[in-house]
Amino acid sequence: MNDVPHLPPRYVPVLTEIVGADARVEPVPVAVPAPAPTPAAMETLEDQLIHRVMQRVDVALERDLHDAVASMVLQHTHALVPRLREEIEFVVRQAVAEAVAAELAQRPTA
């Protein structure tokens, strides 16, 4: 390759031009690692997480199951209407026939 050092183009500023010689460097605070949680704290955290998740699941299930069951009941009701009409017609015809037969049976013969 080429042993000549690569120089940036004239229009690209260098770091010393941007920062300046009198710029103060602020020390970055070192993050102190948090102590490791105890097993009891982990269990409490886990219990809280499970409780919150279960609350969300309950709300979602209540909403979604209500809609699903309502839709299913409506579909089955629509499917049952013809059969219900047939059954009602049969029962009404049978009741009327029995009533007419009983009335005719009680009628005196001339």
Secondary structure as a PSIPRED ss2 file (coil, helix, strand):
# PSIPRED VFORMAT (PSIPRED V4.0)

   1 M C   1.000  0.000  0.000
   2 N C   1.000  0.000  0.000
   3 D C   1.000  0.000  0.000
   4 V C   1.000  0.000  0.000
   5 P C   1.000  0.000  0.000
   6 H C   1.000  0.000  0.000
   7 L C   1.000  0.000  0.000
   8 P C   1.000  0.000  0.000
   9 P C   1.000  0.000  0.000
  10 R C   1.000  0.000  0.000
  11 Y C   1.000  0.000  0.000
  12 V C   1.000  0.000  0.000
  13 P C   1.000  0.000  0.000
  14 V C   1.000  0.000  0.000
  15 L H   0.000  1.000  0.000
  16 T H   0.000  1.000  0.000
  17 E H   0.000  1.000  0.000
  18 I H   0.000  1.000  0.000
  19 V H   0.000  1.000  0.000
  20 G C   1.000  0.000  0.000
  21 A C   1.000  0.000  0.000
  22 D C   1.000  0.000  0.000
  23 A C   1.000  0.000  0.000
  24 R C   1.000  0.000  0.000
  25 V C   1.000  0.000  0.000
  26 E C   1.000  0.000  0.000
  27 P C   1.000  0.000  0.000
  28 V C   1.000  0.000  0.000
  29 P C   1.000  0.000  0.000
  30 V C   1.000  0.000  0.000
  31 A C   1.000  0.000  0.000
  32 V C   1.000  0.000  0.000
  33 P C   1.000  0.000  0.000
  34 A C   1.000  0.000  0.000
  35 P C   1.000  0.000  0.000
  36 A C   1.000  0.000  0.000
  37 P C   1.000  0.000  0.000
  38 T C   1.000  0.000  0.000
  39 P H   0.000  1.000  0.000
  40 A H   0.000  1.000  0.000
  41 A H   0.000  1.000  0.000
  42 M H   0.000  1.000  0.000
  43 E H   0.000  1.000  0.000
  44 T H   0.000  1.000  0.000
  45 L H   0.000  1.000  0.000
  46 E H   0.000  1.000  0.000
  47 D H   0.000  1.000  0.000
  48 Q H   0.000  1.000  0.000
  49 L H   0.000  1.000  0.000
  50 I H   0.000  1.000  0.000
  51 H H   0.000  1.000  0.000
  52 R H   0.000  1.000  0.000
  53 V H   0.000  1.000  0.000
  54 M H   0.000  1.000  0.000
  55 Q H   0.000  1.000  0.000
  56 R H   0.000  1.000  0.000
  57 V H   0.000  1.000  0.000
  58 D H   0.000  1.000  0.000
  59 V H   0.000  1.000  0.000
  60 A H   0.000  1.000  0.000
  61 L H   0.000  1.000  0.000
  62 E H   0.000  1.000  0.000
  63 R H   0.000  1.000  0.000
  64 D H   0.000  1.000  0.000
  65 L H   0.000  1.000  0.000
  66 H H   0.000  1.000  0.000
  67 D H   0.000  1.000  0.000
  68 A H   0.000  1.000  0.000
  69 V H   0.000  1.000  0.000
  70 A H   0.000  1.000  0.000
  71 S H   0.000  1.000  0.000
  72 M H   0.000  1.000  0.000
  73 V H   0.000  1.000  0.000
  74 L H   0.000  1.000  0.000
  75 Q H   0.000  1.000  0.000
  76 H H   0.000  1.000  0.000
  77 T H   0.000  1.000  0.000
  78 H H   0.000  1.000  0.000
  79 A H   0.000  1.000  0.000
  80 L H   0.000  1.000  0.000
  81 V H   0.000  1.000  0.000
  82 P H   0.000  1.000  0.000
  83 R H   0.000  1.000  0.000
  84 L H   0.000  1.000  0.000
  85 R H   0.000  1.000  0.000
  86 E H   0.000  1.000  0.000
  87 E H   0.000  1.000  0.000
  88 I H   0.000  1.000  0.000
  89 E H   0.000  1.000  0.000
  90 F H   0.000  1.000  0.000
  91 V H   0.000  1.000  0.000
  92 V H   0.000  1.000  0.000
  93 R H   0.000  1.000  0.000
  94 Q H   0.000  1.000  0.000
  95 A H   0.000  1.000  0.000
  96 V H   0.000  1.000  0.000
  97 A H   0.000  1.000  0.000
  98 E H   0.000  1.000  0.000
  99 A H   0.000  1.000  0.000
 100 V H   0.000  1.000  0.000
 101 A H   0.000  1.000  0.000
 102 A H   0.000  1.000  0.000
 103 E H   0.000  1.000  0.000
 104 L H   0.000  1.000  0.000
 105 A H   0.000  1.000  0.000
 106 Q H   0.000  1.000  0.000
 107 R C   1.000  0.000  0.000
 108 P C   1.000  0.000  0.000
 109 T C   1.000  0.000  0.000
 110 A C   1.000  0.000  0.000
